[in-house]
């Protein structure tokens, strides 16, 4: 039975701040529930957002549900395994199953892709849906909750009304800062540099459809296939006091080579031809006590930014979108209550994933005796057993 207090969903859209993965996925998921949305994106045009992204089965399952998986299929990598290597010696410590094993176990594949390709697929689908409106070059200047929803005055001089406001405006979310806990992102003391090379430019032993992680004291390198396996995306995480708000800060190739000068010869050979590194500063922000207030909710990095040590930042945004749409689509109560239900169902999970990502970072960057102990555990552990420990993550479903 539809609660009369929720009947205004048919007459007003959901307002969504931010047209990244969280915002676009939320709009598409809401459209599948028959709910219109209006995305306000402050950028005047879209550009490539980062080099690569890993999408576990808990994320690819949602991409399938949103109807974009078929478009993405030719563009992604489907790695067969995850290779963990000692970054100094180059020795393989573990080879964990992905490919058919993880797809059969969790009912969806493990993909690696250009973030740009994921975003473009979501954007193309959103632009084709008559229930979704996208306005570029505009965002909220002020937000005023009211009896039936939320009113927004935009920086472009417009006014917009919605039955709810979803803040998907990233780690620097002005909505979170002004209306929720006011917390500011804290530099983590590390930066990540990224690049992409043709697969045939990599050393021959690394021209494989696998994800590879090289573990070093206070650093790590990860690379994986993208563009249907034709290219290799790389990310190098290093100790760094450099601070930048940009996701595309140029970094000299010589700086990366110097930082990895004592690493395994194969890893040095991999980065040797790369000259177009782009860097971003890693930051942390605690998951707030509340993910919703009244008719306003947080999603994606605005709610729970993640360090890139668990390959789940974009996936958590997809999960948020699926839960948010299913909860609002139920229409079983006033919007504020439904958003509170969304927040309640999401907070413990995203907090667990945030904590797991931070823990991974500590494990990746061990040195000395602790690193030797870590390596020994990886060598003697059964690969399938290690992967089964993540059933709670990859086996998740929205309903």
Secondary structure, 3 states (H helix, E strand, C coil): CCCHHHHHHHCCEEEEECCCHHHHHHHHHHHHCCCCEEEEECCCCCCCCCCCEEECHHHHHHHHHCCCHHHHHHHCECCCEEEEEECCCCCEEEEEECHHHHHHHHCCCCEEECHHHHHHHHHHHHHCCCCEEEEECCCEEEEEEECCEEEEEECCCCEEEEEEEEECCCCCCHHHHHHCCCCCCEEEEEEEEEEEEEHHHCCHHHCCCEEEEEEECCEEEEEEEEHHHCEEEEEEEEECCCCCCCCCEEECHHHHHHHCCCCCHHHHHHHHCCCCEEEEEEEECCCCCCCEECCEEECCHHHHCCCCCCCCHHHHHHHHHHHHHHHHHHCCCCHHHHHHHHHHHHHHHHHHHHHHHHHHHHHHCCCHHHHHHHHHHHHHCCHHHHHHCCHHHHCCCCC
